Amino acid sequence: MKYILESPIVGKIGQQKFKTAIVWRNGAFITDEPEKIGGQDLGPDPYSLLLSSLVACTLATLRLYIDHKALEIKDITVEANMYQKIVKEQIVTYIDRSITFDEAVAPEIKQRLLKIAESCPVSKILKGNVEIATQLPS
């Protein structure tokens, strides 16, 4: 098996409720929970991080395609939010994603860009089958 990341993401938490340190290959950042649930809002919460991954991947994928096709689209904005509902006694998560461009884009190009956005790797992960294997080393 070959991992996507060269080094794993590492997170640590001390005694301060909800504040974590996340270390990635070139740096570190803090995550936290909003004050309304007991955190100090010092960094993004896990849901914000998940949606940030989708937004970042969508933007990067669109920019690669737009540049490759030499389209005259300078700025792209992607917004994402999520909600959950109980459907047939199971929690179902819905993610709404909105893409806007700073200039007029022809409808046929918009449709192609929508398909490109749907094919970004994080979209595929979120829509696919994900299995999480968790171990406690002895």
C-alpha positions in Angstrom: 0.0 0.0 0.0 1.2 3.5 -0.9 0.0 6.4 1.2 -1.0 9.6 -0.5 1.0 11.7 2.0 4.7 11.1 2.4 4.3 11.7 6.2 1.2 11.3 8.3 -0.7 14.2 9.8 0.0 14.2 13.5 -2.2 15.8 16.1 -1.7 16.2 19.9 -4.0 17.5 22.6 -3.0 18.6 26.1 -5.1 19.5 29.0 -6.7 22.5 27.4 -10.2 21.4 26.3 -10.5 21.0 22.5 -7.3 22.8 21.6 -5.1 20.6 19.4 -1.8 21.0 17.6 -1.8 19.6 14.1 1.6 19.0 12.4 1.9 18.5 8.7 5.0 18.1 6.5 5.9 21.9 6.5 4.4 23.3 9.6 1.8 23.3 12.3 -1.5 24.9 13.1 -4.1 24.9 15.9 -7.6 23.6 15.9 -10.3 24.3 18.4 -14.0 24.3 18.9 -16.3 27.4 19.1 -16.8 29.1 22.4 -20.4 28.2 22.4 -19.5 24.5 23.1 -16.6 25.1 25.4 -13.6 25.9 23.1 -11.8 29.1 22.7 -12.2 29.4 18.9 -8.4 29.6 18.4 -8.5 27.8 15.1 -10.8 25.9 12.8 -13.0 23.2 14.1 -13.1 19.7 12.5 -16.1 20.5 10.4 -14.4 23.7 9.1 -11.3 21.7 8.3 -13.3 19.1 6.3 -15.1 21.7 4.3 -11.8 23.7 3.8 -10.3 20.5 2.2 -13.2 20.4 -0.2 -13.0 24.1 -1.0 -9.2 24.0 -1.5 -9.3 21.0 -3.7 -12.2 22.4 -5.8 -10.3 25.6 -6.3 -7.0 23.9 -7.2 -8.7 21.5 -9.6 -10.6 24.3 -11.3 -7.5 26.5 -11.6 -5.5 23.7 -13.2 -8.2 23.1 -15.8 -8.8 26.8 -16.5 -5.1 27.4 -17.0 -4.7 24.3 -19.1 -7.5 25.4 -21.4 -6.3 29.0 -21.3 -9.7 30.3 -20.3 -10.0 33.9 -19.3 -11.2 33.4 -15.7 -9.2 35.2 -13.1 -10.9 34.7 -9.8 -12.9 31.8 -8.5 -14.8 31.7 -5.3 -16.0 28.5 -3.7 -18.3 28.4 -0.6 -19.2 25.2 1.3 -21.4 24.4 4.2 -23.0 21.3 5.6 -26.0 20.0 7.5 -27.3 16.7 8.8 -30.7 15.1 8.7 -32.0 11.8 10.0 -33.2 9.7 7.0 -34.6 6.2 7.7 -33.1 6.3 11.2 -29.6 7.1 9.9 -27.8 10.4 10.0 -27.1 11.7 6.5 -24.7 14.5 5.9 -25.4 17.0 3.1 -22.8 19.4 1.7 -23.7 22.4 -0.3 -21.0 23.9 -2.5 -21.3 27.1 -4.5 -18.9 28.2 -7.2 -18.8 31.7 -8.6 -16.5 33.4 -11.1 -15.5 37.1 -11.3 -16.5 37.5 -14.9 -19.2 36.1 -17.2 -18.7 32.5 -18.2 -20.6 30.9 -21.1 -23.2 28.3 -20.0 -21.4 25.4 -21.8 -18.1 26.3 -20.1 -19.9 26.6 -16.7 -21.3 23.0 -17.2 -17.9 21.7 -18.0 -16.4 23.5 -14.9 -19.1 22.0 -12.8 -18.1 18.5 -13.9 -14.4 19.3 -13.3 -15.3 20.5 -9.7 -17.2 17.3 -9.1 -14.1 15.3 -10.1 -11.7 16.9 -7.6 -10.0 14.2 -5.5 -11.6 15.4 -2.2 -15.1 15.3 -3.8 -14.4 11.8 -4.9 -13.3 10.7 -1.4 -16.3 12.3 0.2 -18.7 10.7 -2.2 -17.0 7.3 -2.2 -16.6 4.5 0.2 -14.3 5.4 3.1 -13.1 2.9 5.6 -11.1 4.0 8.7 -8.8 1.5 10.3 -7.9 2.6 13.9 -5.2 0.9 15.9 -4.0 1.2 19.5 -0.3 0.1 19.5 0.6 -2.3 22.3 
